[in-house]
């Protein structure tokens, strides 16, 4: 199965990093309150970054790597992908 790593920017400019097999479905889950509890406080705005072609394991590893980045480095990652 093809796993994706994604970053969602919230309406109050926080970044949320996660993994899924279906980014659009997962975004909708976050938007309607059935996703991560993080989105009970921070409303999702848009998907600003994604990587595909991962296994479940490699997606989890990459998610952890991205979560360790500071915001400046996350912005650079996002900008470099465009």
Backbone as numpy.savetxt, mean C-alpha at the origin, in Angstrom:
# Nx Ny Nz CAx CAy CAz Cx Cy Cz
0.09 -17.57 -7.68 -0.75 -16.39 -7.68 0.14 -15.14 -7.68
-0.33 -14.08 -8.30 0.41 -12.82 -8.42 0.05 -11.89 -7.27
1.00 -11.63 -6.39 0.79 -10.73 -5.25 1.34 -9.35 -5.57
0.68 -8.35 -5.02 1.06 -6.95 -5.22 1.41 -6.33 -3.87
2.37 -5.42 -3.90 2.68 -4.56 -2.76 2.18 -3.18 -3.17
1.49 -2.49 -2.27 0.91 -1.20 -2.64 1.08 -0.19 -1.51
1.01 1.08 -1.90 0.97 2.17 -0.94 -0.26 3.01 -1.27
-1.06 3.26 -0.25 -2.22 4.14 -0.37 -1.91 5.42 0.39
-2.19 6.55 -0.26 -2.10 7.83 0.44 -3.48 8.15 1.00
-3.51 8.58 2.25 -4.79 8.93 2.88 -5.11 10.40 2.60
-6.34 10.77 2.88 -6.77 12.15 2.66 -6.01 13.13 3.55
-5.47 12.63 4.68 -4.67 13.49 5.56 -3.17 13.25 5.37
-2.80 12.69 4.22 -1.42 12.57 3.74 -0.53 11.60 4.52
-1.14 10.55 5.07 -0.36 9.45 5.62 -0.24 8.39 4.53
0.75 7.50 4.68 0.93 6.41 3.73 0.67 5.09 4.44
-0.05 4.22 3.74 -0.33 2.87 4.24 0.23 1.89 3.23
1.02 0.94 3.68 1.60 -0.08 2.81 0.97 -1.42 3.12
0.61 -2.16 2.08 0.01 -3.47 2.27 0.28 -4.38 1.10
-0.26 -5.60 1.18 -0.13 -6.58 0.10 -1.50 -7.17 -0.20
-1.67 -7.63 -1.44 -2.94 -8.21 -1.85 -2.76 -8.93 -3.19
-3.75 -9.70 -3.57 -3.77 -10.29 -4.91 -4.64 -9.46 -5.85
-5.41 -8.51 -5.31 -6.31 -7.68 -6.10 -6.33 -6.27 -5.50
-5.59 -5.36 -6.08 -5.43 -4.02 -5.50 -6.75 -3.25 -5.47
-7.51 -3.28 -6.55 -8.77 -2.52 -6.59 -9.76 -3.02 -5.54
-9.87 -4.34 -5.42 -10.76 -4.91 -4.40 -10.31 -4.50 -3.01
-9.01 -4.55 -2.78 -8.49 -4.22 -1.45 -8.70 -2.74 -1.14
-8.51 -1.87 -2.13 -8.76 -0.45 -1.91 -10.22 -0.23 -1.51
-11.13 -0.89 -2.21 -12.56 -0.77 -1.89 -12.85 -1.26 -0.47
-12.19 -2.34 -0.06 -12.37 -2.82 1.31 -11.90 -1.78 2.31
-10.76 -1.17 2.05 -10.27 -0.12 2.94 -11.24 1.06 2.96
-11.76 1.42 1.80 -12.66 2.58 1.69 -14.00 2.36 2.39
-14.48 1.11 2.39 -15.80 0.87 3.00 -15.72 0.36 4.44
-14.52 0.34 5.00 -14.38 0.01 6.41 -14.17 -1.46 6.73
-14.04 -2.30 5.71 -13.82 -3.72 5.98 -12.36 -4.13 5.80
-11.48 -3.14 5.61 -10.05 -3.41 5.47 -9.33 -3.19 6.79
-8.14 -2.68 6.72 -7.31 -2.46 7.90 -7.93 -1.42 8.84
-7.73 -1.62 10.14 -8.25 -0.69 11.14 -7.65 0.71 10.99
-6.46 0.80 10.43 -5.81 2.08 10.15 -6.77 3.04 9.46
-7.60 2.50 8.57 -8.51 3.33 7.78 -9.78 3.72 8.53
-9.93 3.26 9.76 -11.02 3.77 10.59 -10.73 5.21 11.01
-9.45 5.57 11.03 -9.03 6.91 11.44 -8.61 7.75 10.23
-7.95 7.13 9.28 -7.40 7.83 8.10 -8.12 7.33 6.85
-8.88 8.20 6.21 -9.63 7.81 5.01 -8.69 7.64 3.82
-8.82 6.52 3.09 -7.96 6.32 1.93 -8.31 7.31 0.82
-7.30 7.82 0.15 -7.52 8.75 -0.95 -7.26 8.07 -2.29
-6.03 7.55 -2.47 -5.72 6.90 -3.75 -4.51 5.98 -3.60
-4.42 5.05 -4.52 -3.25 4.16 -4.61 -2.17 4.96 -5.33
-1.03 5.11 -4.66 0.03 5.93 -5.26 1.25 5.12 -5.68
1.25 3.83 -5.34 2.41 2.99 -5.70 1.98 1.54 -5.68
2.50 0.77 -6.63 2.27 -0.67 -6.59 3.40 -1.40 -7.30
3.66 -2.60 -6.84 4.59 -3.53 -7.47 3.84 -4.83 -7.64
4.01 -5.49 -8.77 3.37 -6.79 -8.94 4.42 -7.85 -9.21
3.96 -9.07 -9.42 4.87 -10.16 -9.73 5.49 -10.84 -8.53
4.92 -10.58 -7.35 5.45 -11.18 -6.13 4.74 -12.49 -5.78
5.45 -13.33 -5.05 4.81 -14.45 -4.35 4.31 -13.89 -3.02
3.55 -14.66 -2.30 3.07 -14.20 -0.98 4.26 -13.88 -0.08
5.26 -14.71 -0.13 6.44 -14.52 0.70 7.23 -13.28 0.31
7.51 -13.12 -0.99 8.30 -11.96 -1.42 7.53 -10.66 -1.22
6.21 -10.70 -1.35 5.39 -9.51 -1.10 5.48 -9.10 0.36
5.42 -10.07 1.26 5.52 -9.77 2.69 6.88 -9.18 3.05
7.92 -9.72 2.45 9.27 -9.21 2.70 9.39 -7.78 2.18
8.90 -7.55 0.96 8.97 -6.20 0.37 8.12 -5.21 1.16
6.96 -5.63 1.62 6.11 -4.77 2.45 6.86 -4.32 3.69
7.53 -5.25 4.35 8.29 -4.92 5.56 9.43 -3.94 5.24
10.09 -4.13 4.10 11.16 -3.22 3.69 10.62 -1.80 3.50
9.50 -1.69 2.82 8.92 -0.37 2.55 8.44 0.28 3.84
7.84 -0.50 4.72 7.35 0.06 5.99 8.48 0.63 6.84
9.69 0.11 6.66 10.84 0.61 7.42 11.38 1.93 6.88
11.00 2.30 5.65 11.49 3.54 5.06 10.86 4.74 5.76
11.60 5.83 5.84 10.99 7.06 6.34 10.17 7.68 5.20
9.38 8.69 5.52 8.47 9.25 4.51 9.23 9.82 3.31
10.36 10.46 3.55 11.17 11.02 2.47 11.59 9.93 1.48
12.02 8.78 2.00 12.44 7.68 1.14 11.26 7.03 0.43
10.10 7.00 1.09 8.89 6.49 0.42 8.51 7.39 -0.73
8.60 8.70 -0.55 8.29 9.64 -1.61 9.24 9.43 -2.79
10.52 9.22 -2.50 11.49 8.97 -3.58 11.15 7.68 -4.31
10.78 6.63 -3.60 10.38 5.36 -4.21 9.20 5.59 -5.15
8.22 6.33 -4.68 7.02 6.61 -5.48 7.37 7.42 -6.73
8.17 8.47 -6.53 8.56 9.33 -7.65 9.39 8.56 -8.69
10.28 7.71 -8.22 11.13 6.93 -9.13 10.33 5.91 -9.94
9.15 5.54 -9.45 8.34 4.55 -10.17 7.50 5.18 -11.27
7.40 6.49 -11.25 6.56 7.17 -12.26 7.33 7.50 -13.52
